Every structure is written in C-alpha cells, then in structure tokens.
C-alpha cells in the first residue's frame, strides 16, 4: 500500500482521535466483505452523549475531510477535495454530515471549503504533522493498528 494512502488514513484517524472519537482500528488492508469497495479503512467509535447534534456533525465533517487534507499536505498539492475522484466518498460523507448544519447547497459548499482550509492550516503545523507522521510510520510497519496501538502512537503528540 502506498505511503500516500497511509497519510490519508492517518489524517482521518488523528482527526477522530483529537476530536473525541475512539479509533477502533486503522488499516491499509481492509477485509473484502460485502460492503463498499475500499482500499483502506478507519473505524471510529463516537460517544454521542458527549456531544450535541451540532458538535457531532461538525466533528464528522472535519474527520471526513482530514484524510484528503493530510494527503494534500503530504503531496504538496492543495486540491479541492470535491474534485478528486479518490476522495469522492470522503467528500460525500462530509457533505451529508454538514446537512444538519447548512441546508443550502451553495452555503454548504462554502462551509466545507472553509472547513478544508481550516484543517489545512491546523494540520500543516509541527505538532499535528508529527502526530500524523508517527501514525504513518506505525501503519507502514504493521498495515493494521488496533485501538491500543493508535492510542500509544498518538499519546506523545498532543495537538
């Protein structure tokens, strides 16, 4: 699996971890079950009683976009996540998660673009990028990380 994919998945996992989710697993080699075709996977457990509906929706948007943003930073190429075919599922998740926050399609697009810029500025700093890189190293070494491995990898990198 590619290093670029590892950065993408690490972006999702770090985003979820730091926004209050529990990353149950992250893998570069997902099972080929009856679900949608995917080349990597992050499983996040959310404790919904900790967040209002709005807070949860905001977090879901950011986690969905964190993978593409991490991949953008790694590749040194800022793209619009809605126009990259490989990120279509992430964009769709972010779009659906933003629906309760912003009803108008035009305003939702602007909201997601702003969230993408915000994430880019946040993740493109030393501490967050070090956390992502540490998780990438673990992913490339093991291909699949369970919750304990993710927690251990990210424990030394507060954002």
ZIZI-V648690 format. One record per residue. N is the residue number from 1. OMEGA is omega in degrees with one decimal (NA if undefined). NEAR is the number of other C-alpha atoms within 12 Angstrom. D_CENTER is the distance of its C-alpha to the mean C-alpha in whole Angstrom. Layout:
n={N,N}
omega={OMEGA,OMEGA}
near={NEAR,NEAR}
d_center={D_CENTER,D_CENTER}
This chain:
n={1,2,3,4,5,6,7,8,9,10,11,12,13,14,15,16,17,18,19,20,21,22,23,24,25,26,27,28,29,30,31,32,33,34,35,36,37,38,39,40,41,42,43,44,45,46,47,48,49,50,51,52,53,54,55,56,57,58,59,60,61,62,63,64,65,66,67,68,69,70,71,72,73,74,75,76,77,78,79,80,81,82,83,84,85,86,87,88,89,90,91,92,93,94,95,96,97,98,99,100,101,102,103,104,105,106,107,108,109,110,111,112,113,114,115,116,117,118,119,120,121,122,123,124,125,126,127,128,129,130,131,132,133,134,135,136,137,138,139,140,141,142,143,144,145,146,147,148,149,150,151,152,153,154,155,156,157,158,159}
omega={-172.7,175.8,179.2,177.6,178.7,177.2,178.8,-178.6,177.0,176.5,177.0,-175.5,178.9,178.1,-179.4,-179.1,-175.2,177.4,172.6,175.4,174.9,179.8,-178.9,176.8,171.5,-175.7,172.3,-178.6,-177.1,174.3,175.7,-179.7,-178.7,-179.5,-179.2,177.8,178.0,-177.3,176.1,-173.9,172.3,176.6,-177.6,174.2,179.0,176.2,-169.4,-179.8,179.3,-173.0,169.3,178.0,179.8,179.4,179.4,179.5,178.5,179.3,179.4,176.8,-176.8,179.6,178.9,-178.1,-176.0,177.4,176.6,-179.3,177.8,178.0,176.8,-178.5,-179.9,-178.6,-179.3,-176.9,178.3,177.7,170.2,-174.7,177.8,-175.7,178.3,-173.7,-178.0,-178.3,-176.0,-179.3,177.8,179.5,179.3,176.6,179.1,179.8,-179.4,179.2,-179.1,-176.5,179.0,-177.9,-174.3,-174.6,-177.3,179.4,-178.0,179.6,177.9,176.6,178.9,178.3,-179.2,177.0,177.5,178.2,178.2,178.5,178.8,178.5,-179.1,179.3,-178.1,-175.7,-178.2,175.2,-172.1,-174.1,178.8,-177.6,176.3,178.1,178.7,-179.5,178.2,179.0,176.5,179.0,179.0,179.6,179.9,178.9,-171.7,-178.2,177.2,178.1,174.8,-176.0,-178.5,179.6,177.8,179.8,-179.2,-179.5,-175.5,-176.7,-175.9,-173.5,177.8,178.7,NA}
near={21,19,25,30,34,40,41,42,52,54,48,47,52,51,43,39,42,31,30,25,31,28,38,23,34,43,37,32,25,23,17,13,10,8,10,12,14,22,26,33,36,42,29,30,20,23,19,18,11,14,17,13,18,18,22,27,27,31,35,41,41,45,44,45,49,48,44,48,47,49,38,30,30,28,17,14,15,23,24,27,35,26,16,19,14,23,29,20,24,36,34,25,26,38,36,23,29,35,25,21,25,22,16,14,16,13,16,24,26,19,26,38,28,19,32,35,26,19,34,33,20,23,37,29,18,16,19,31,32,27,35,46,34,30,44,40,26,29,37,25,18,20,29,32,35,25,26,17,27,40,28,19,28,35,21,16,22,20,21}
d_center={18,17,15,13,12,11,10,7,6,7,4,2,6,7,5,7,10,11,11,13,11,13,11,14,13,11,13,14,17,16,19,21,22,23,19,18,18,15,15,12,10,8,11,10,13,14,17,18,21,20,18,20,19,18,16,14,14,13,10,9,9,7,4,5,6,4,4,7,8,8,10,12,13,14,16,17,17,16,16,15,12,15,17,15,16,14,11,13,12,8,11,13,11,10,14,15,13,15,18,20,19,21,23,24,22,23,22,19,18,19,17,14,15,16,12,11,14,14,10,12,15,13,11,14,16,18,16,13,13,15,13,10,14,15,12,13,17,16,15,17,20,19,17,16,15,16,16,18,17,14,16,18,16,14,18,19,17,17,15}
